[in-house]
């Protein structure tokens, strides 16, 4: 089971295994920008992997991890827009949520990431290993290709 990575989510974890919900309005933009730096770095690692070296493990797992991390960050930082009593915090959360929407769009409109995911499927079909993947793993690849 894929869960958000603690390294990426450290700024929104409370240190006791839970999530923090005590951020200030001023923190949200910085937290988001730091996350986007992490996300872009992860995207570059996936994209820059030589095509003939692509595997499910070195392409799809990091991509799915980035997806899970992005979802967790989006949820925490966007939560304030619905529940915060402070108007400034609600507005900051709305602004950050818009930036995360842009980040999602960047991920799922990246021609290079699409080509990376598609290459995994093609390589595995050519090698005759596609059917060896668990049903859920094949579904993940196909779902990501459809989302592009």
N, C-alpha and C positions, 0 to 999 in steps of 0.2 A: 504494500500500500504506500502510495506516494504522499508524503506530508510536507508542508512548507519547511524549508531549511532554517534551522535555528540561526545560522550565521547571517543569512539575509534578513531575518526577522528580528534580530536582537534588539533593534531600537523600539520595537513595539511589544516586546516580551517583558513581563514583570519580574523575572528572575525566580519565580516560584512555579513555573510551568504554565502560567496563564498569560493572557494578553493585557497590556496596559491600556487604560482608558482615562488617563490623567494628563494628556498632552495639552499644551497651550496652543492658541491660534498661531503664535509666532513660530512654533516648532514644526507645524504641519508641512509648510512649503519646503523647509530644509530636509525633513525626513523623506518627502517625496523625491526631491532632487537627488538625494543620496541613493535612494532606491533605483531611480532611473539610471544612474551611473552604473550601479551593479547590473541592472538589466541589460544595458547596452554592452557591457563587458561580456556577459554571458552570451548574448546574441552573436557578438564577434567571434567568440570561441567556437560556437556551433558553425557559423558561416565559413570560418577560415580553415576548418578541417578539410584536408584533401579528400576529394570525392571518392577515390578508390579506397580510402581508409574508413569510410562511413559504416557504422553499425547501428543497430537499434540502441545499444547501450551508450555509445558516445554521441549520439545525435538526439534520439527521441527522449531518453531519460533526462538529459539536461534541459531540453525544451519543455518537457512536461513539468520539471521542477520549477523552471522560470514561470510557467503558467500558474502553478500552485502558489508560488511566492507572491506573484502579482495579485492574485485573487485575495490572498490573506491581507496584504497591505491595503488594497483597495477597500476591503470590508472594514478594517479598523479605522483608517483615516476618513472614510466616507460616512461612518456611523455617526459621527458628531453632527453632521448636517441634519439629522433627524431627531436627535435627543438633547443636544447641548442647550443649556439655558442661556449661555453667553452668545449674543448675536454675532460678535466678532469671530468666535470659534465656529459657529454654524457657517458663516460666509467663507472662512478659510477652508473648511471641509468641502464646501460646494466647489470652490476654485480648484482644490487638489483633485477632487473627483473628476472634474473636466480634464485635468492633465492626465489622469490615469486612463480616461477614455481615449485620449490621443495616443497614449503609449500602447494600449491594446490595439488600436488601429494600425500603429506602426509595426507591431509584431505581426499582425495577421494580414498586412498588405506588403510585407517584405518578400520581394521576388527571390532573394537569396535564401531566406528561411524555407520558403515553399520548395525551392530546388533541393535543399538539403533533405527535407522530409521525403520528397518524391524519390530522391536518389536512394534512400534507405530501402524503400519499397522495391524499386527496380533492381537494386543489387541483390536483395534477398530473393526476389523472383528468379533472377538469372542464376543464382547459386542453388536454387531449389530449397531454400531454408525458410521461405515465407510461412509455409504451413506449420513449421516447427514452433513458431511464436504462439503464445497463448492467445486465445480468442480476444481477450481484453486488449492485448498489445496490438494485435492487427486492427482492432476497432479504433484504438487511439490513433494510429497512423492514418487510417482512412478518414476519421473524423477531422483530424487536423488538415488533411488535404481538402476536404469539402469546405472547411471554414475559410479557405483562401478565396 
